[in-house]
Amino acid sequence: MQWIQSHETGDKACCVYIASDEAIIRQQAGQGGFPVITASAKSNRDRPDYRGQLTE
């Protein structure tokens, strides 16, 4: 799992990670005491290094 960036909006935070699946994000967040309300998959197409390949 790789952290990309975080955004704070009022009393909430949105964090962007690259991970193999949602479960690993939830597991790591739980170990740190952070709740995961929503986890969503996102396309790689807007990444500067995207060249049609899948990245983990």
Buried (B, 14 or more C-beta within 10 A) or exposed (E): EEEEEEEEEEEEEEBEBBBEEEEEBBBBBEEEEEEEEEEEEEEEEEEEEEEEEEEE
